[in-house]
Amino acid sequence: MNNTAATVLVTIALLVTAVAATGAVLAREPARQAAALAVSGLALAFLFAVLQAPDVALSELAVGTAVTPLLILLTVRKVRRGRERDR
């Protein structure tokens, strides 16, 4: 891959990451925050792959795109169920 194409891909990945992270911060609902966090993780995994760090890309793909958003959603679900029981 030539230097110009790599620069363009890195720039796109950074922009998508920044937009997704901003969306996660500005979202009010935890489900939307988790979805934005997953998109951010996917963009970071792509960025690491472009930067020739496949081991980091695979780790980010697993943790940042799947595990962390899933844990957030499960935690929110557990908290909401606890609140319903208290009422």
N, C-alpha and C positions, 0 to 999 in steps of 0.2 A: 504494500500500500504506500502510495507516495505521501509526502509530507503535507500537501495541501488537503488531500482527502481526509487524512487523519485529523487535521486541525478542524475541518468542518464537522466531522463526526463528534469530536470532543466538545466543540461549541454547542452543537445540538443537544448532546447528552447533558451538558451543564445547564442549558436553558430549561430543558424538561425537568431536571432535578429541582431547579430553583422554583419553577412554577408549581410543581407538585408539592414541594415543601411549604410554599406560601399558601397553597390551597388547604393543606393539612392544618396550618395555623389558623386560618380564617374560617374554617368549617366549624359549625356549631354542633353537629351531630357526630357522635363517636363512629358511626358506621362510615360516614363520609371521610372522617379523619383517617380511619384505617385504610380505606380505599386509596386515598391520596398518598398515604405512607407506602402502600404497596407499589404504586406507580413510581414514587421516588426511589424505592429500592430497585425496581426494574431498570430505571434509567441509570442508577449507579452501577448496577451489574453490567449494563451495556458499556458504560464508560470504562470500567475496569477491563473489560474484554478488549476494547479498542486500544487501551494503554498496555496491552499485552501482559495482563496479570490474571490469567485464567483461574488460578486457585482462589484469588480474592473475589473474582466475579462469581464463581460458583457458590462461595460462602455467602456473599451478599444476596444472590438469587434465592438461596434457601432461607436465610435468616431475615433479610430485609423485605423480601417480597411475600413470604408465606408465614413464617413462624411469628414474627412480631405483630403483624396485623391480626392474626388469628388469636393470639394471646390477649390483645386489646379487646377484641370483640367478645371473647369468653369472659373476661373480667367485667366488662360492662353488663353482660347478661347476668352474671352472678350478683352484681351489686343491685341491679334492678329487681331481681327476684327477692333479694333480702329486704328491699324497701317494701315490696308488696306484702311480704309476710308480717312486717311490723305494723301495717295498717289495720 
